[in-house]
Amino acid sequence: MRSLLIVPVCLLAACSDGGGEEKKAATAPAATMEAGQWETALEVRSIRSTDKTEPALKAAVGEKESGTACIPAGSEATPPGALFAGPGYQCQTQNSYIRNGRINMSLKCSRPGISGDIMQTVQASYTGTSFEGTVDTLTYLPGRGDFEMNRTIAGRKTGATCAAAPDAGLQASGKSGG
């Protein structure tokens, strides 16, 4: 009698777990972002002076900007910082962790018209073809105008190949402060 009760329980457990592997595969984060053309959208959530002067970047809460960037083939695990910084920035990646659905990146950037270092920290989550998160900015300028800014960012892959040369960086396609 005991063996008769065990068999139905085992069958029930096997039947209920049958779709589990498919669900895990469908919801598992991508190991890397996909190469190709990407579109990004950023929105300023906050900006404030850190030296009690007018911020060197002319931006307002709610201001939006968008752009496009390329992740070259072979760079899927280390996409260029320009993808996350926003239009108008030239950036070097300082630290980068992009793996299994998580992005943690530190960028050292510059921008025409602003003298000094513009440090950006990116925290986001991604699938192979999209990402969303935040970009925190803090400046170290030799003169006046230091600021800190928080923006939301969302991106999506728009093409399998890059529309422009891979080193072209982020191209502005919307309003940009500066």
C-alpha positions as CSV (number, residue, x, y, z in Angstrom):
1,M,0.0,0.0,0.0
2,R,2.8,2.4,0.8
3,S,4.4,1.9,-2.6
4,L,1.1,2.8,-4.3
5,L,1.0,6.1,-2.5
6,I,4.6,7.0,-3.3
7,V,4.2,6.5,-7.1
8,P,1.4,9.0,-7.5
9,V,3.3,11.6,-5.4
10,C,6.4,11.1,-7.6
11,L,4.4,11.4,-10.8
12,L,2.8,14.6,-9.5
13,A,6.1,16.1,-8.7
14,A,7.5,15.1,-12.1
15,C,4.5,16.5,-13.9
16,S,4.6,19.9,-12.1
17,D,8.3,20.4,-12.7
18,G,8.2,19.6,-16.4
19,G,7.7,23.2,-17.5
20,G,10.1,24.5,-14.8
21,E,13.2,24.3,-17.0
22,E,11.6,26.1,-19.9
23,K,10.4,28.9,-17.5
24,K,13.9,29.2,-16.0
25,A,15.5,29.5,-19.5
26,A,13.0,32.1,-20.6
27,T,13.5,34.3,-17.5
28,A,17.2,33.7,-17.0
29,P,19.3,36.9,-17.6
30,A,21.4,37.1,-20.7
31,A,25.1,36.5,-20.1
32,T,26.1,39.5,-22.2
33,M,24.4,42.3,-24.1
34,E,24.1,41.7,-27.9
35,A,26.3,43.4,-30.5
36,G,24.6,45.8,-32.9
37,Q,22.9,49.2,-33.0
38,W,21.3,50.5,-29.8
39,E,18.9,53.3,-29.0
40,T,18.9,55.0,-25.5
41,A,16.6,57.4,-23.7
42,L,17.7,59.3,-20.6
43,E,15.6,61.5,-18.3
44,V,17.0,63.9,-15.6
45,R,15.5,63.0,-12.2
46,S,17.5,65.5,-10.2
47,I,20.4,68.0,-10.6
48,R,21.9,70.2,-8.0
49,S,25.0,72.3,-7.4
50,T,27.6,70.9,-5.1
51,D,29.6,74.2,-4.8
52,K,26.7,76.6,-4.4
53,T,27.1,78.1,-7.9
54,E,25.2,77.5,-11.1
55,P,25.8,74.0,-12.4
56,A,28.1,73.9,-15.5
57,L,25.6,71.7,-17.3
58,K,22.4,73.4,-18.2
59,A,19.8,70.7,-17.5
60,A,16.4,70.6,-15.7
61,V,14.4,67.9,-13.9
62,G,12.3,66.1,-16.5
63,E,14.5,66.9,-19.4
64,K,14.8,64.0,-21.8
65,E,17.5,63.1,-24.4
66,S,18.0,60.2,-26.6
67,G,20.7,58.8,-28.8
68,T,22.1,55.8,-30.6
69,A,25.3,53.9,-30.1
70,C,26.9,50.7,-31.3
71,I,28.2,47.6,-29.5
72,P,30.8,46.2,-31.9
73,A,30.9,42.4,-32.4
74,G,33.4,41.0,-29.9
75,S,32.6,43.7,-27.3
76,E,29.3,42.3,-26.0
77,A,30.7,41.7,-22.5
78,T,32.3,45.2,-22.4
79,P,30.1,47.7,-24.3
80,P,31.4,51.2,-24.8
81,G,30.7,53.7,-22.0
82,A,29.2,56.1,-24.6
83,L,26.2,53.8,-24.7
84,F,25.3,54.7,-21.1
85,A,26.7,58.3,-20.7
86,G,24.4,60.2,-23.0
87,P,24.9,62.4,-26.0
88,G,27.7,64.9,-25.9
89,Y,30.0,62.9,-23.5
90,Q,33.4,61.4,-24.4
91,C,34.0,58.6,-21.8
92,Q,36.6,56.1,-20.7
93,T,35.4,53.1,-18.7
94,Q,37.1,53.0,-15.3
95,N,35.5,49.9,-13.9
96,S,32.9,47.6,-15.5
97,Y,30.9,44.6,-14.3
98,I,28.4,43.5,-17.0
99,R,27.3,40.0,-16.5
100,N,24.2,37.8,-16.0
101,G,21.7,40.7,-16.3
102,R,23.6,43.2,-14.1
103,I,25.4,46.4,-15.1
104,N,27.7,48.2,-12.7
105,M,30.0,50.6,-14.5
106,S,32.1,53.7,-13.6
107,L,33.0,56.2,-16.4
108,K,35.3,59.1,-16.5
109,C,33.9,61.6,-19.0
110,S,34.4,64.9,-20.5
111,R,32.1,67.2,-22.4
112,P,32.8,70.2,-24.7
113,G,32.3,73.4,-22.9
114,I,33.0,71.9,-19.4
115,S,36.5,71.8,-18.1
116,G,37.2,69.0,-15.6
117,D,36.2,65.4,-14.9
118,I,32.7,64.3,-15.1
119,M,32.3,61.0,-13.3
120,Q,29.4,58.7,-14.0
121,T,28.2,55.6,-12.3
122,V,25.8,53.3,-14.1
123,Q,23.6,50.7,-12.3
124,A,21.2,48.8,-14.5
125,S,19.7,45.5,-15.4
126,Y,19.6,44.0,-18.9
127,T,18.4,41.3,-21.2
128,G,20.3,40.6,-24.4
129,T,18.3,43.3,-26.2
130,S,17.3,45.9,-23.7
131,F,18.4,47.5,-20.4
132,E,17.2,50.0,-17.8
133,G,18.6,51.7,-14.8
134,T,20.1,54.9,-13.4
135,V,23.1,57.0,-14.2
136,D,24.6,59.1,-11.3
137,T,26.9,62.0,-12.3
138,L,29.3,63.9,-10.1
139,T,31.8,66.5,-11.3
140,Y,35.3,67.6,-10.3
141,L,35.8,70.9,-12.1
142,P,38.8,73.2,-11.6
143,G,36.5,76.2,-11.3
144,R,32.9,76.9,-10.5
145,G,29.9,74.8,-11.5
146,D,30.3,71.4,-9.8
147,F,27.1,69.5,-9.8
148,E,25.6,66.1,-9.2
149,M,22.8,64.7,-11.3
150,N,20.7,61.5,-11.4
151,R,19.1,60.3,-14.6
152,T,17.1,57.2,-15.6
153,I,18.2,55.3,-18.6
154,A,16.6,52.8,-20.9
155,G,18.0,51.2,-24.0
156,R,17.0,48.7,-26.6
157,K,18.7,47.0,-29.5
158,T,17.5,48.4,-32.8
159,G,19.6,46.6,-35.4
160,A,21.9,43.6,-35.8
161,T,24.7,45.7,-37.3
162,C,26.0,49.1,-36.5
163,A,24.7,52.1,-38.6
164,A,28.0,54.0,-38.1
165,A,31.6,53.2,-37.4
166,P,31.9,51.5,-33.9
167,D,34.1,54.3,-32.6
168,A,31.6,57.0,-33.5
169,G,30.2,56.8,-29.9
170,L,26.8,58.0,-29.0
171,Q,25.0,60.2,-31.5
172,A,22.5,62.7,-30.2
173,S,19.0,62.5,-31.6
174,G,17.1,64.5,-29.0
175,K,17.4,67.5,-26.7
176,S,20.7,67.6,-24.8
177,G,21.8,70.1,-22.1
178,G,25.2,71.7,-22.2
